[in-house]
Every structure is written in structure tokens, then in C-alpha cells.
Amino acid sequence: MSIIAPGFSQPVEHSQSCFRQVLKALSEPGHIVTLDKHLGFAPLCASATQILMSLCDQHTPLYLSPRLEEIDGDATINQAQRNLTFHCNTKPSALVNADFAVVSHSEGVNMARLKCGTDTSPESGTTLLVQSNGFDCGPEFKLTGPGIEHSRTVQLGNLSQSLVEYLVNSCHTYPLGIDILLCHQQQLLAISRTTKVELIPCM
């Protein structure tokens, strides 16, 4: 029998708090914020779960990658989806139609298949949540652009080659594109479509 896990203990207050933190992360790319209002619906981590509960509703097509089950072998994507459907009324979607998508850091993703918005509605592109294995490992990237005074150096985890390639050489031209939210446990680091990303060569 499927057991529905509790959502936010204070839904309005906690979702508003999470929303503000997501905006802060997007307005200051590379800056890590903490989302600490929920433990998460495994195999989704705490920050990814809170983002989805705060930003998704019955009108939000949502894709959860099966590869996320490799993170927690005791939890399934179906369990996470049932919890999100109960609390937010989200509907599962194929990757190509998703407004929000959650993938594992290590999987290859065909970024060209994701919605990138249109000239008249650039905001309609997919928001991609990537569950990282940490912000203290993997190659270093240099970030520049709006919200960054000079530049910011970050590590994003051990990302797949397809994710790295999109970050440093996006197939989309601004204002079209995909906002990427990297999630690890309770932490969130955002790379907005306005951010220029350079891979720092290993010495």
C-alpha cells in the first residue's frame, strides 16, 4: 500500500520562503542557498522536493528521471510522484513536454529536446533541476553575467558530459534557454540562462 508522506508543515509560509530563496539563487548565480523546510520525497533530495512543492501545481507538466532511483535504491520515482500529485496535483510528463524536469547529475540529457521558450514567451522554457553529488567536487567553472559583480568560481559536482557541454556552449540564444537549478541535500545553486559559464582547465 502506498503511504503519502507529509508535505510542508506550514504550507503557505514555507512555500513562500522557498520561493524567495529560489529567486535569490537565480538572481545571484553560483550563490548557494539553503532550503530547510522539508526533508524531501526520496529519491528526490530535500531542496528539489521543496522547489517542486513551491513552484508546481495542477498546470505543471513534471518529468522525474528514472535514473534518480540509483541515488536511493529503497525509494522509487513513482513514490515521489504520488506524493507530489497528492500535495501539488502535478501531472507526470515526458521530458519533451515538461515545464519542470528533475534529472541525475550523471545522466546524459539531450538538452535540445527540452522546451527553450519562444520569442514571445521566453519564460516558457523548461526549468531543469539537476540532483548534484555535491558542490565541493567536480571541475571548476567560472561564472559571469547579471547578478555577479565580477566573476564567481564554483564546483557543480561530477556532471555528465552533456550537461557540461550545455553549460559552456548552450544550443540556445538568449532570451531563449533553460534555467538550471542544481540541488544537493538542502542546498540550491542556480545557473540562469543569462549566465556565461566557462570551464576552468585543470592545471
Backbone bond lengths (Angstrom), bond angles and torsions (degrees), N, CA, C in turn:
res aa  C-N    CA-C-N  psi(-1)  N-CA   C-N-CA  omega(-1)  CA-C   N-CA-C  phi
1 M - - - 1.470 - - 1.526 109.48 -
2 S 1.319 117.05 135.14 1.453 121.84 179.30 1.523 110.60 -76.09
3 I 1.322 116.57 131.57 1.457 122.20 178.29 1.519 108.74 -108.06
4 I 1.322 116.75 124.57 1.457 121.36 178.84 1.530 108.81 -83.37
5 A 1.334 116.13 126.33 1.463 121.49 179.43 1.525 109.81 -83.47
6 P 1.328 117.49 152.20 1.465 120.45 177.85 1.519 111.68 -62.29
7 G 1.326 116.69 148.75 1.457 122.01 174.05 1.516 110.17 -93.14
8 F 1.336 116.94 -148.14 1.462 120.51 176.05 1.528 109.34 -60.07
9 S 1.331 117.10 137.44 1.461 119.77 176.92 1.525 111.27 -70.76
10 Q 1.330 116.93 -28.07 1.467 123.00 174.73 1.537 106.73 -128.85
11 P 1.314 117.58 84.15 1.469 121.48 -168.37 1.523 115.38 -53.99
12 V 1.314 118.08 -48.36 1.466 119.73 -176.18 1.520 110.94 -67.85
13 E 1.327 115.89 -50.59 1.468 120.46 -177.46 1.529 111.23 -62.97
14 H 1.324 117.19 -44.70 1.457 120.28 -175.80 1.525 112.38 -72.51
15 S 1.323 117.77 -37.45 1.462 119.40 177.55 1.527 110.87 -68.10
16 Q 1.325 117.75 -36.73 1.463 120.33 177.00 1.526 110.84 -66.35
17 S 1.333 116.69 -40.58 1.464 121.00 177.40 1.521 110.83 -61.80
18 C 1.324 116.30 -43.89 1.457 120.90 178.79 1.526 110.76 -63.70
19 F 1.316 117.05 -43.47 1.463 121.63 179.36 1.527 110.78 -57.85
20 R 1.330 116.83 -43.01 1.467 120.36 178.97 1.521 111.05 -63.83
21 Q 1.325 117.31 -38.52 1.453 120.42 179.73 1.525 111.63 -68.74
22 V 1.325 117.22 -37.58 1.467 120.54 176.47 1.528 109.88 -63.36
23 L 1.323 117.28 -43.94 1.462 120.41 177.53 1.521 111.43 -61.31
24 K 1.324 116.46 -40.07 1.466 120.48 177.95 1.527 110.58 -62.55
25 A 1.335 115.98 -44.21 1.467 119.82 -179.91 1.527 110.90 -63.11
26 L 1.327 117.84 -41.92 1.462 121.53 -179.66 1.526 111.97 -70.39
27 S 1.313 117.38 -32.84 1.467 120.68 -179.30 1.518 112.06 -80.77
28 E 1.342 117.27 -16.74 1.461 122.23 177.20 1.535 108.88 -128.45
29 P 1.332 117.77 70.81 1.463 120.49 -175.08 1.527 112.77 -53.44
30 G 1.337 114.64 135.11 1.459 120.31 -179.36 1.512 114.32 90.66
31 H 1.342 116.65 -11.17 1.468 120.89 177.65 1.525 108.94 -86.22
32 I 1.321 116.80 129.90 1.462 121.22 -177.77 1.516 110.56 -86.95
33 V 1.327 116.65 129.52 1.460 122.00 173.45 1.527 108.35 -116.43
34 T 1.324 115.31 161.18 1.466 121.14 -177.81 1.517 110.37 -114.96
35 L 1.325 115.71 131.52 1.460 122.73 175.75 1.517 107.14 -113.25
36 D 1.323 116.50 111.85 1.469 120.26 -168.68 1.530 113.52 -126.41
37 K 1.337 117.04 29.33 1.463 120.39 -176.66 1.529 113.97 -99.69
38 H 1.357 116.84 -4.22 1.461 119.77 -177.48 1.517 108.97 -159.35
39 L 1.337 117.37 149.10 1.460 121.54 -178.29 1.525 112.91 -84.31
40 G 1.320 118.02 -15.73 1.451 121.16 176.83 1.517 114.13 101.24
41 F 1.316 115.14 156.07 1.466 122.50 174.99 1.533 107.56 -100.51
42 A 1.318 117.18 95.10 1.468 120.77 -177.98 1.531 109.99 -55.80
43 P 1.338 116.58 142.38 1.464 128.90 9.37 1.522 115.17 -85.00
44 L 1.324 118.86 9.22 1.456 120.84 172.65 1.514 108.86 -74.06
45 C 1.325 116.87 139.09 1.466 119.90 178.05 1.524 109.56 -76.88
46 A 1.322 115.68 172.57 1.467 121.11 -174.69 1.526 112.11 -60.55
47 S 1.338 117.36 -46.65 1.467 119.20 -176.75 1.522 111.87 -68.03
48 A 1.325 117.75 -41.21 1.467 119.84 178.92 1.525 110.92 -62.77
49 T 1.318 116.54 -43.16 1.465 120.59 179.27 1.515 111.16 -60.28
50 Q 1.322 117.36 -45.43 1.460 120.93 -177.73 1.525 111.91 -65.82
51 I 1.337 116.65 -36.99 1.460 120.27 177.40 1.526 110.26 -62.42
52 L 1.321 116.26 -46.40 1.473 120.02 -179.04 1.528 110.98 -65.21
53 M 1.332 117.86 -41.54 1.464 119.45 179.77 1.521 111.59 -66.85
54 S 1.317 117.55 -26.42 1.462 121.03 -177.36 1.524 112.98 -87.16
55 L 1.343 117.04 -31.83 1.464 120.25 -171.04 1.523 114.79 -110.01
56 C 1.320 117.87 -11.86 1.466 120.45 -174.67 1.535 111.81 -107.22
57 D 1.326 115.23 150.14 1.458 120.63 175.88 1.522 108.59 -147.63
58 Q 1.330 116.69 -161.29 1.467 120.91 -175.24 1.526 112.65 -67.32
59 H 1.321 117.68 -13.57 1.456 121.15 -179.54 1.532 111.98 -98.28
60 T 1.334 117.68 8.61 1.457 121.88 -173.10 1.522 111.85 -106.57
61 P 1.326 118.84 105.49 1.466 119.92 172.13 1.534 109.29 -67.58
62 L 1.316 116.57 127.73 1.466 121.46 -173.13 1.522 110.37 -125.77
63 Y 1.328 115.46 131.58 1.467 121.38 176.40 1.517 109.24 -112.97
64 L 1.330 116.62 126.41 1.462 122.56 173.90 1.519 107.63 -116.11
65 S 1.318 117.41 120.81 1.454 121.04 -176.03 1.521 112.08 -71.30
66 P 1.328 118.45 135.74 1.471 121.08 174.63 1.521 112.59 -59.75
67 R 1.345 117.07 -23.37 1.460 119.96 -179.05 1.518 111.91 -65.51
68 L 1.321 117.92 -17.06 1.461 120.80 178.80 1.524 111.46 -65.64
69 E 1.319 116.98 -24.13 1.466 120.10 -179.74 1.518 111.73 -65.66
70 E 1.337 117.87 -19.59 1.454 120.72 177.84 1.523 111.51 -68.36
71 I 1.329 116.40 -20.34 1.457 120.57 -179.63 1.522 110.47 -74.15
72 D 1.305 117.22 -38.85 1.462 122.89 -178.66 1.528 107.70 -137.68
73 G 1.318 115.37 99.27 1.455 119.94 -175.15 1.510 114.39 -65.69
74 D 1.334 117.79 -15.97 1.461 121.11 -178.96 1.522 112.79 -89.99
75 A 1.316 116.92 -7.76 1.466 120.46 -178.13 1.525 109.17 -119.81
76 T 1.318 116.19 149.13 1.455 120.89 -178.13 1.522 110.88 -118.49
77 I 1.334 113.97 157.55 1.457 119.75 175.89 1.522 110.38 -62.43
78 N 1.320 117.75 -36.19 1.464 120.61 179.04 1.525 111.42 -60.54
79 Q 1.340 115.79 -38.71 1.468 118.75 177.71 1.518 110.98 -63.75
80 A 1.327 116.22 -46.00 1.463 119.93 179.15 1.518 110.87 -62.18
81 Q 1.339 117.01 -42.62 1.458 120.60 179.98 1.523 111.68 -63.38
82 R 1.339 117.30 -39.92 1.464 119.92 178.91 1.528 110.66 -62.64
83 N 1.322 117.09 -40.28 1.460 119.82 178.46 1.525 111.35 -65.84
84 L 1.323 117.00 -42.59 1.462 119.83 179.52 1.528 111.28 -67.75
85 T 1.320 116.75 -37.24 1.463 120.05 176.79 1.518 110.74 -63.59
86 F 1.332 117.05 -41.38 1.459 120.87 -179.50 1.531 110.89 -65.84
87 H 1.327 116.74 -46.18 1.463 119.96 -173.66 1.530 113.43 -84.60
88 C 1.346 118.22 -29.57 1.466 121.15 -175.17 1.509 113.80 -122.83
89 N 1.333 116.87 -10.63 1.453 122.94 -177.11 1.532 112.51 63.90
90 T 1.340 116.20 27.84 1.462 119.88 176.92 1.526 110.21 -69.13
91 K 1.328 115.60 154.58 1.451 121.61 -179.71 1.528 109.62 -116.95
92 P 1.342 118.15 134.91 1.462 120.12 177.91 1.520 111.02 -64.53
93 S 1.340 115.70 147.62 1.453 121.01 -175.50 1.526 109.71 -143.02
94 A 1.325 116.01 157.49 1.458 120.55 168.46 1.521 108.93 -70.57
95 L 1.312 116.16 155.65 1.464 120.81 -176.82 1.522 111.61 -57.17
96 V 1.332 118.04 -40.16 1.470 120.77 -174.46 1.530 112.27 -67.96
97 N 1.320 117.91 -19.87 1.473 120.95 -177.67 1.529 112.89 -106.84
98 A 1.325 117.92 -0.69 1.461 120.91 -170.60 1.527 112.42 -76.10
99 D 1.334 115.34 138.69 1.465 121.11 168.40 1.519 109.76 -82.82
100 F 1.330 116.04 -34.53 1.462 122.41 174.60 1.526 107.55 -126.65
101 A 1.320 116.43 138.45 1.452 121.53 178.36 1.524 108.65 -138.40
102 V 1.331 115.99 141.08 1.464 121.22 178.21 1.519 107.99 -121.30
103 V 1.333 115.85 126.03 1.462 120.87 -179.35 1.523 109.48 -131.80
104 S 1.326 115.46 165.18 1.455 121.84 175.09 1.524 109.86 -83.16
105 H 1.317 115.80 149.41 1.465 121.25 -179.31 1.523 112.80 -60.68
106 S 1.328 117.16 -27.07 1.463 120.48 -171.52 1.524 114.05 -95.11
107 E 1.315 118.62 -3.53 1.466 119.28 -175.41 1.522 112.21 -92.10
108 G 1.307 114.79 147.52 1.450 119.72 174.91 1.520 110.13 -75.94
109 V 1.312 116.43 129.12 1.464 121.79 -178.64 1.518 108.73 -124.08
110 N 1.321 117.06 126.49 1.457 121.53 175.07 1.527 107.71 -78.84
111 M 1.325 115.98 92.58 1.463 120.69 -172.74 1.527 112.09 -65.11
112 A 1.326 116.74 -24.42 1.462 119.73 179.43 1.523 111.70 -67.58
113 R 1.338 117.97 -17.15 1.467 121.10 -179.72 1.532 111.89 -82.36
114 L 1.327 117.19 -16.56 1.459 119.82 -178.41 1.519 110.91 -79.15
115 K 1.316 116.01 149.22 1.462 120.43 176.96 1.530 109.58 -64.50
116 C 1.328 116.71 133.14 1.469 120.59 -178.33 1.521 112.08 -115.05
117 G 1.336 117.51 9.40 1.448 121.00 -177.80 1.521 111.26 86.29
118 T 1.311 116.11 -179.36 1.463 122.39 177.90 1.518 109.01 -129.92
119 D 1.328 116.93 169.50 1.465 120.05 179.96 1.523 111.38 -60.23
120 T 1.328 116.72 -34.41 1.460 119.98 -179.66 1.522 112.72 -88.11
121 S 1.339 117.59 -23.40 1.471 121.57 179.17 1.529 110.11 -136.49
122 P 1.337 116.58 68.39 1.466 119.15 -177.96 1.523 113.13 -64.16
123 E 1.326 116.48 -21.33 1.467 120.04 -178.96 1.522 112.37 -74.77
124 S 1.323 118.04 -5.50 1.461 120.60 -177.12 1.529 113.03 -86.08
125 G 1.329 117.33 8.15 1.452 119.96 176.71 1.522 111.30 -70.95
126 T 1.313 115.75 161.23 1.463 121.55 178.84 1.522 111.18 -65.75
127 T 1.309 116.29 139.80 1.467 121.78 167.73 1.524 106.33 -96.75
128 L 1.335 116.16 118.00 1.465 121.25 -174.65 1.518 110.32 -102.01
129 L 1.342 116.11 119.00 1.456 121.74 173.91 1.521 108.17 -96.23
130 V 1.315 116.40 125.13 1.461 122.37 179.19 1.525 108.21 -113.62
131 Q 1.323 115.76 118.21 1.463 118.95 178.12 1.524 108.08 -81.04
132 S 1.336 114.71 107.81 1.458 122.08 -175.89 1.524 110.65 -85.75
133 N 1.336 115.75 161.50 1.464 119.74 173.42 1.519 111.56 -97.04
134 G 1.333 117.49 15.84 1.461 121.13 173.25 1.510 112.35 137.09
135 F 1.326 116.41 157.20 1.455 122.60 179.55 1.521 111.80 -105.90
136 D 1.333 115.90 21.30 1.462 121.15 176.81 1.529 110.33 -127.66
137 C 1.335 116.07 23.04 1.461 120.69 179.02 1.520 109.01 -146.41
138 G 1.336 115.12 167.43 1.446 119.85 -178.75 1.515 111.44 87.52
139 P 1.337 116.98 176.69 1.472 120.89 -178.58 1.521 111.53 -66.89
140 E 1.336 115.12 160.63 1.462 121.00 177.87 1.525 110.04 -93.80
141 F 1.326 114.91 142.76 1.457 121.64 178.51 1.524 108.87 -124.34
142 K 1.321 115.21 145.30 1.458 121.57 174.47 1.522 108.30 -103.10
143 L 1.323 116.26 124.98 1.460 122.22 -179.74 1.517 110.24 -108.18
144 T 1.333 116.46 135.49 1.460 122.45 172.57 1.520 108.19 -138.88
145 G 1.331 115.48 160.90 1.455 119.54 178.08 1.513 111.85 129.57
146 P 1.339 117.23 -171.73 1.465 121.47 -179.19 1.526 112.01 -54.90
147 G 1.334 115.79 136.23 1.457 121.60 179.19 1.516 113.84 89.25
148 I 1.344 116.80 -2.87 1.465 121.43 179.62 1.532 106.95 -123.71
149 E 1.330 117.83 120.30 1.464 120.91 -172.48 1.525 111.62 -61.63
150 H 1.299 117.01 -51.71 1.468 120.62 177.39 1.529 108.68 -122.43
151 S 1.299 115.98 -75.27 1.462 121.87 174.74 1.515 107.88 -154.12
152 R 1.320 116.39 163.80 1.466 121.24 179.36 1.524 107.60 -139.35
153 T 1.324 116.21 133.11 1.462 121.53 178.38 1.519 109.09 -102.97
154 V 1.329 116.58 129.82 1.461 121.29 -176.32 1.521 110.36 -137.66
155 Q 1.319 114.94 158.32 1.454 123.00 165.65 1.517 107.09 -114.31
156 L 1.323 116.55 140.26 1.459 121.44 -172.77 1.518 112.72 -117.54
157 G 1.341 117.32 5.18 1.445 121.08 -176.39 1.519 110.61 99.35
158 N 1.305 116.10 -176.97 1.468 121.67 -179.00 1.530 109.70 -88.27
159 L 1.324 116.03 80.69 1.457 122.17 -175.03 1.523 111.15 -78.80
160 S 1.328 115.02 151.84 1.459 120.53 175.45 1.522 109.47 -65.99
161 Q 1.323 115.34 160.57 1.459 120.25 -179.00 1.522 111.76 -61.44
162 S 1.325 117.50 -36.25 1.464 119.76 -178.49 1.524 111.31 -66.50
163 L 1.325 117.55 -37.48 1.459 120.29 177.72 1.522 111.15 -69.40
164 V 1.330 116.83 -41.77 1.467 120.44 177.89 1.528 110.05 -61.44
165 E 1.326 116.57 -45.32 1.455 120.27 -178.34 1.526 111.55 -61.72
166 Y 1.331 117.07 -38.76 1.464 118.74 179.04 1.526 110.71 -67.18
167 L 1.321 116.62 -40.88 1.465 119.96 -178.75 1.527 111.38 -60.95
168 V 1.315 117.46 -44.25 1.467 120.45 -174.13 1.525 112.48 -90.48
169 N 1.311 118.07 -16.92 1.467 120.54 -177.32 1.522 109.77 -148.97
170 S 1.318 115.87 66.77 1.460 121.16 -175.68 1.520 111.70 -56.56
171 C 1.325 115.08 140.69 1.467 120.21 176.84 1.521 111.25 -82.70
172 H 1.331 117.83 3.00 1.458 121.90 -179.44 1.527 110.32 -116.28
173 T 1.317 116.24 151.41 1.456 122.47 178.81 1.523 109.58 -109.40
174 Y 1.342 116.53 127.41 1.467 121.17 -179.50 1.532 109.85 -54.55
175 P 1.349 118.99 138.81 1.478 127.56 13.57 1.527 115.66 -85.73
176 L 1.331 117.39 0.47 1.455 118.36 176.08 1.527 108.71 -74.68
177 G 1.321 115.62 156.43 1.455 118.54 178.23 1.513 112.92 148.05
178 I 1.315 113.98 -173.10 1.463 121.91 -174.68 1.514 108.97 -127.28
179 D 1.306 117.50 127.70 1.462 121.72 172.62 1.524 108.11 -83.75
180 I 1.336 116.08 130.96 1.460 121.03 -176.15 1.521 109.54 -112.36
181 L 1.329 115.63 124.32 1.470 122.23 177.50 1.517 107.90 -110.25
182 L 1.324 116.60 112.16 1.458 121.08 179.80 1.524 108.50 -92.35
183 C 1.327 115.57 126.78 1.462 121.73 -172.57 1.528 110.03 -120.76
184 H 1.323 115.79 134.39 1.470 120.85 174.51 1.521 107.81 -145.10
185 Q 1.331 115.34 115.65 1.468 120.69 -176.41 1.528 109.27 51.68
186 Q 1.331 119.24 -119.02 1.462 120.32 179.87 1.523 112.97 -94.26
187 Q 1.315 117.40 4.79 1.459 120.86 -174.65 1.527 112.31 -97.70
188 L 1.326 114.36 149.36 1.458 122.28 177.44 1.516 109.04 -135.39
189 L 1.331 115.65 133.34 1.459 123.14 174.07 1.528 106.49 -133.10
190 A 1.319 116.90 127.99 1.468 120.20 -174.48 1.520 111.55 -110.73
191 I 1.322 115.15 144.67 1.464 123.09 171.09 1.527 105.90 -121.65
192 S 1.318 116.85 104.28 1.471 119.46 -177.69 1.527 110.12 -79.60
193 R 1.306 116.03 165.90 1.475 120.73 -179.15 1.521 111.63 -67.24
194 T 1.344 117.72 -13.56 1.469 121.22 179.29 1.526 112.31 -87.82
195 T 1.323 117.56 -5.67 1.457 121.53 -173.15 1.527 111.23 -89.09
196 K 1.325 115.67 133.15 1.474 120.69 173.35 1.527 107.72 -90.24
197 V 1.315 116.64 130.02 1.460 122.77 -176.25 1.525 109.32 -119.77
198 E 1.335 115.44 126.89 1.466 120.99 177.09 1.525 108.69 -121.88
199 L 1.305 116.11 136.00 1.458 121.66 175.93 1.519 108.82 -81.62
200 I 1.339 117.18 124.87 1.449 122.00 179.61 1.529 108.55 -83.67
201 P 1.332 117.49 120.40 1.484 119.44 -178.07 1.523 111.16 -61.14
202 C 1.324 115.96 144.89 1.457 120.61 175.14 1.522 109.12 -69.96
203 M 1.313 116.48 139.04 1.471 121.04 179.33 1.528 109.26 -84.85
